[in-house]
Amino acid sequence: MTHKKAHDVGARHQENGEPACTHSGSLCPVIDAGHFAHLGFRPSQGSFTKDAACEIEGRASSQDAEEANAEVGESIDERHRSEEISVSGTEDEDEDGVVIDEGGADIATDCSCGKEDGSDDHEEATHYENRSAHRLLSGVASLLRFSQSWRHATRAQGDTMKGLMQPTQLTINYLFDRAEKYHHHKTIVTATATGRERVTYGEWAERTRRLASVLDTLGISNLGRVATFAWNTQRHLELYFAAPCSGRVLHTLNIRLFPEQLTYIVNHAEDEVIFIDTSIYPLIQPLLSTFTTVKHLVFMYDGKGEVPTSVAGFQVHEYEALLAAAKPAVWPSNIDENQAASMCYTSGTTGNPKGVVYSHRSTYLHTMGAMTVDSLGARESDVILPVVPMFHANSWGLAHAGVASGADLIMPGPDLSGPAVANLIVEEKVTVAAGVPTIWMAVLPELKGRDTSALRTIPCGGSAVPKALSEAYREQTGLPILQAWGMTETSPIAAVCTMSKADLLLPQEEQAELRTTVGLIAFGVEMRVVEPGTTTPQPWDGETSGELQCAGPWIASNYYNDPRSGESFTEDGWLRTGDVAVVDARGRIRLVDRTKDLIKSGGEWISSVDVENELMAHPKIAEAAVIGVPHPKWSERPLACVVVKPGETLTKEEVLEFIAPSLAKWQMPDDVVFIPEVPKTSVGKFSKKTLREQFETYQLPTV
């Protein structure tokens, strides 16, 4: 029914001297299908009549009258959960029946609307009418405001109801601003070749803003790639924030990549400037002529090497001179949370490295994840030592989490030797020290007999943590190693092996076994273990293995400008990690191996990681890697490559005898070879690809 008809019916109702209402009830906003429908009248009981349009137009303030008519006019129509009701005195005019929605309401203004039908006292009825009308209309203005805000909230996107929270952009700028505002007194320490340098967060923040102005002066474009070729230092941390906070993209170059891989990623990312530590300039100098997009080289003196006066084909600058001439920048206000913040390329063990692009939003959320207690738990009271390189998956998020939480940061610089790292842990009273297993193997003997009481956790990742190494730390420092898992593509923290309440009640030996898993998937990330080549989930029985896949707000959805992306992502958008895993009934993930490192022996798969863990438990073995080598009958058989600790002697027979009680006969290596060192990848992992190439034609004694 139209608004005009409703108005006319009400007018006739008044002219006939009839009471406007004949029952108790309430004026209320009516909610229909999840959004505001109209102002309605809800009776206490029985049938009723309504003259809402007339009453509102006649008695509401002039500024609300037009809006009121429109609101009620829209509602006088047939709707969901409605019924047609006759108006008193007009029962013979069927076409003028008023349709009233009788849906429920959340807000109501109670009223008592007169006497029952048939009252002889018309004057008293009129008194009741006027009194009830005033009471009805007393809440009209606020109800209209309610209706307008409700409509705005729920109908801006059709029938979608959105929350009314502020649309704050999740950018790295917030992490920086928080440290600058609240933690300006905290400290950043950098170990250099000439000693330790200390600055406060306040000083660091001012320099970082100057650095942003430097990028403007150099003419680095919006979203231009700012490359770094540097150690973990205060200056590198300035670049970590100056580039993305000013609207550019940080690109950390892995200093350990092969020369042709460095050339590939610099050109593929289209870097415009490279910031270089002088101590490692010789590593990149021979490649400069192969870079096609780089215009500027900025040198950072770190106690070794020299700043060149000129380099053919490039504009050369000295870092501190640029900062001294610059003024602190004001961050742009238009940075979108989904725009690129930083880039990191995979280590490229097969083919060219692949580019992973992190957004401001993904970095912000990953930082929050790293600050949760069931992850790394970064906090203001921490003293964090990120031994893991800043060119390796954003230093596992510790550079961002440390700044965001206001923790003191200890940057180890170029010396990552066991004694150097141990000295930093002890002398700077480090609480969180994070690195790959090979680092902790070298550090352990250097901590013997020293005060490590400040340590609260030792995160370790990059490759499987040997049970023997973790237990050795527990026995010597009181802390086992905290195993975490992730990849460049996962920002990288995707799982952390924290002990649950129930786990901590188990005997130490059982806890030690659990610590060889990577624990639960991190809050914010989803995982599934599927039958290889499908998306069919495997059972969580702790035995059935499959491919580990991940999804979440800080998981890559694609590689940067790379046609190989289809190989690493499923049709429904999940990341194929390349890891083989099993999941137990409580959701704990145990990595069996990398897909390419599994050893196919007859009809069985042998996990190289399982065999390596047993080997590393031998007190005379420093390092061990297991690879598959060709076998005419079994396709492949395990070969153990062992590094003996300095000053020790070991035989093949001793090794096999030591691991035999823990492995099935078909899992046992067919041979043991002793090597001086296990080759490493650019991020410190064992390079089994190199070993497979080295022993490609090796003749097993069992052939």
Secondary structure, DSSP 8 states (H G I E B T S, - for coil): --HHHHHHHHHHHHHTT--S-SS-EEEEEEEETTEEEEEEEEESSS-----HHHHHHHHS-HHHHHHHHHHHHHHSS--TTEEEE--TT-TT-GGG-EEEE----S--EEE-----TT-S-HHHHHHHHHHHHHHHHTTHHHHHHHHHHHHHHHHTBTTB-----------HHHHHHHHHHH-TTSEEEEEETTEEEEEEHHHHHHHHHHHHHHHHHTT--TT-EEEEE--S-HHHHHHHHHHHHTT-EEEE--TTS-HHHHHHHHHHHTEEEEEEEGGGHHHHGGGGGG-SS--EEEEE--SSS---S-BTTBEEEEHHHHHHT-------S---TTSEEEEEE---SSSS--EEEEEHHHHHHHHHHHTSTTTT---TT-EEEE-S-TTSGGGGGHHHHHHHHT-EEEE-TT--SHHHHHHHHHHTT-SEEEB-HHHHHHHGGGGTTS--TT--B-EE-SS---HHHHHHHHHHHS---EEEEE-GGGSSEEEE----TTGGGS-HHHHHHHTTS-BEE-TT-EEEEE-TTS--B--SSSS--EEEEEESTTS-SS-TT-TTHHHHB-TTS-EEEEEEEEE-TT--EEEEEEGGG-EEETTEEE-HHHHHHHHHTSTTEEEEEEEEEEETTTEEEEEEEEEE-TT----HHHHHHHHGGGS-GGGS-SEEEE-S---B-TTS-B-HHHHHHHTTT---TT-
